[in-house]
Amino acid sequence: MEILIASFFCLTPNAITYEVLIGTPIVLLSGLFGNPAFLKPLINIAQWVIPMTTPIAYLTGSKSSFYWPAYICSLLIWISLITLLVKKINQLARKKGELNLI
């Protein structure tokens, strides 16, 4: 996940501003700070998109939200996004000759 997010941060001079806007919801929905009752439905959906959710559930002993197929699916989504978007970003950077693309 960080490879994809970091690649976008290299393209903009306002990266520090965007890091908080992207990172906070990801950490909250991954269940790192616990799983409050009102977040349970969102975490059940987020486990299909955020790969950190399943390992955090395993480490905290939360067996109710521990689901391997969701983990594998989220990994495949992020790996495909990383390969496609980083290739495109590299092509744009080579074409323009600098990293300030945005």
SEKEGU-577396 format. One record per residue (C-alpha): chain; x, y, z; residue number from 1. Coordinates in Angstrom, 3 decimals, always signed. Each point is the difference from the previous one (the first is absolute). Last residue first. Example, Ala and Ser with C-alpha at 12.3 -4.5 7.8 and 13.67 -1.06 7.14 Angstrom:
SEKEGU-577396
+-------+----------+----------+----------+-----+
: chain :        x :        y :        z :   n :
+-------+----------+----------+----------+-----+
:     A :  +13.670 :   -1.060 :   +7.140 :   2 :
:     A :   -1.370 :   -3.440 :   +0.660 :   1 :
+-------+----------+----------+----------+-----+
end
This chain:
SEKEGU-577396
+-------+----------+----------+----------+-----+
: chain :        x :        y :        z :   n :
+-------+----------+----------+----------+-----+
:     A :   +0.721 :  +17.210 :  -10.499 : 102 :
:     A :   +2.984 :   -1.052 :   -2.080 : 101 :
:     A :   +2.792 :   +1.313 :   +2.222 : 100 :
:     A :   +2.169 :   -3.104 :   -0.577 :  99 :
:     A :   +2.023 :   +1.325 :   -2.923 :  98 :
:     A :   +0.951 :   -0.942 :   -3.562 :  97 :
:     A :   -3.476 :   +0.394 :   -1.511 :  96 :
:     A :   -0.001 :   -3.287 :   -1.912 :  95 :
:     A :   +2.076 :   -1.836 :   +2.570 :  94 :
:     A :   -2.240 :   +1.152 :   +2.831 :  93 :
:     A :   -3.141 :   -0.895 :   -1.951 :  92 :
:     A :   +1.295 :   -3.486 :   -0.755 :  91 :
:     A :   +1.035 :   -0.492 :   +3.628 :  90 :
:     A :   -3.453 :   +1.072 :   +1.192 :  89 :
:     A :   -1.666 :   -2.430 :   -2.421 :  88 :
:     A :   +2.182 :   -2.888 :   +1.143 :  87 :
:     A :   -0.678 :   +0.951 :   +3.623 :  86 :
:     A :   -3.729 :   +0.000 :   -0.727 :  85 :
:     A :   -0.250 :   -3.420 :   -1.596 :  84 :
:     A :   +2.385 :   -1.915 :   +2.256 :  83 :
:     A :   -1.253 :   +1.576 :   +3.204 :  82 :
:     A :   -3.658 :   -0.429 :   -0.878 :  81 :
:     A :   +0.547 :   -3.690 :   -0.846 :  80 :
:     A :   +1.854 :   -0.586 :   +3.264 :  79 :
:     A :   -2.673 :   +1.887 :   +1.944 :  78 :
:     A :   -2.907 :   -2.011 :   -1.415 :  77 :
:     A :   +1.849 :   -3.306 :   +0.365 :  76 :
:     A :   +0.786 :   +0.752 :   +3.634 :  75 :
:     A :   -3.630 :   +0.924 :   +0.657 :  74 :
:     A :   -1.189 :   -3.293 :   -1.488 :  73 :
:     A :   +2.523 :   -2.007 :   +2.021 :  72 :
:     A :   -1.085 :   +1.696 :   +3.231 :  71 :
:     A :   -3.698 :   -0.397 :   -0.796 :  70 :
:     A :   +0.554 :   -3.702 :   -0.672 :  69 :
:     A :   +1.815 :   -0.325 :   +3.379 :  68 :
:     A :   -2.767 :   +1.295 :   +2.324 :  67 :
:     A :   +0.642 :   +1.136 :   +3.575 :  66 :
:     A :   -2.805 :   +2.394 :   +0.967 :  65 :
:     A :   -1.658 :   -2.248 :   +2.594 :  64 :
:     A :   +3.304 :   -1.527 :   +1.130 :  63 :
:     A :   +1.185 :   +3.186 :   +1.705 :  62 :
:     A :   +3.191 :   -1.321 :   +1.573 :  61 :
:     A :   +1.828 :   +3.329 :   -0.206 :  60 :
:     A :   +2.709 :   -1.416 :   -2.238 :  59 :
:     A :   -2.460 :   -1.772 :   -2.316 :  58 :
:     A :   -2.260 :   +3.046 :   -0.311 :  57 :
:     A :   +3.062 :   +2.130 :   -0.784 :  56 :
:     A :   +1.097 :   -2.522 :   -2.628 :  55 :
:     A :   -3.494 :   +0.067 :   -1.591 :  54 :
:     A :   -0.464 :   +3.784 :   -0.064 :  53 :
:     A :   +3.406 :   +0.916 :   -1.431 :  52 :
:     A :   -1.021 :   -1.003 :   -3.555 :  51 :
:     A :   -2.546 :   +2.818 :   -0.347 :  50 :
:     A :   -2.559 :   -0.628 :   -2.775 :  49 :
:     A :   -1.892 :   -3.198 :   +0.912 :  48 :
:     A :   +0.635 :   +0.609 :   +3.710 :  47 :
:     A :   -1.635 :   +3.396 :   -0.448 :  46 :
:     A :   -3.458 :   -1.541 :   -0.429 :  45 :
:     A :   +0.081 :   -1.822 :   +3.342 :  44 :
:     A :   +1.724 :   +3.026 :   +1.497 :  43 :
:     A :   -2.877 :   +2.238 :   -1.093 :  42 :
:     A :   -2.603 :   -2.307 :   +1.522 :  41 :
:     A :   +1.994 :   -0.249 :   +3.275 :  40 :
:     A :   +0.648 :   +3.755 :   +0.323 :  39 :
:     A :   -3.037 :   +0.771 :   +2.213 :  38 :
:     A :   +0.924 :   -2.811 :   +2.380 :  37 :
:     A :   +3.492 :   +1.322 :   +0.629 :  36 :
:     A :   +2.793 :   -2.133 :   -1.423 :  35 :
:     A :   +3.295 :   +0.901 :   +1.526 :  34 :
:     A :   +2.570 :   +2.658 :   -0.833 :  33 :
:     A :   +1.669 :   -2.087 :   -2.716 :  32 :
:     A :   -3.324 :   -1.050 :   -1.473 :  31 :
:     A :   +0.975 :   +0.495 :   -3.636 :  30 :
:     A :   -2.755 :   +2.581 :   -0.354 :  29 :
:     A :   +1.750 :   +2.462 :   +2.324 :  28 :
:     A :   +3.431 :   -0.505 :   -1.580 :  27 :
:     A :   -1.385 :   +0.503 :   -3.514 :  26 :
:     A :   -2.131 :   +2.971 :   +1.070 :  25 :
:     A :   +3.054 :   +1.745 :   +1.507 :  24 :
:     A :   +2.454 :   -0.708 :   -2.813 :  23 :
:     A :   -1.746 :   +1.702 :   -2.919 :  22 :
:     A :   -0.839 :   +3.408 :   +1.441 :  21 :
:     A :   +3.117 :   +0.024 :   +2.162 :  20 :
:     A :   +2.260 :   -0.709 :   -2.967 :  19 :
:     A :   -1.733 :   +2.590 :   -2.190 :  18 :
:     A :   +1.360 :   +2.998 :   +1.888 :  17 :
:     A :   +3.529 :   -1.407 :   +0.195 :  16 :
:     A :   +0.010 :   -0.598 :   -3.765 :  15 :
:     A :   -0.640 :   +3.615 :   -0.965 :  14 :
:     A :   +2.899 :   +0.230 :   -2.516 :  13 :
:     A :   -1.631 :   -2.670 :   -2.163 :  12 :
:     A :   +1.350 :   -2.878 :   -2.035 :  11 :
:     A :   +2.077 :   -1.702 :   +2.675 :  10 :
:     A :   -3.090 :   -0.333 :   +2.196 :   9 :
:     A :   -1.715 :   -1.943 :   -2.770 :   8 :
:     A :   +2.771 :   -2.589 :   +0.032 :   7 :
:     A :   -0.139 :   -0.118 :   +3.779 :   6 :
:     A :   -3.678 :   -1.028 :   -0.045 :   5 :
:     A :   +0.624 :   -2.860 :   -2.416 :   4 :
:     A :   +3.111 :   -1.248 :   +1.758 :   3 :
:     A :   -1.683 :   +0.450 :   +3.386 :   2 :
:     A :   -2.810 :   -2.379 :   -0.856 :   1 :
+-------+----------+----------+----------+-----+
end
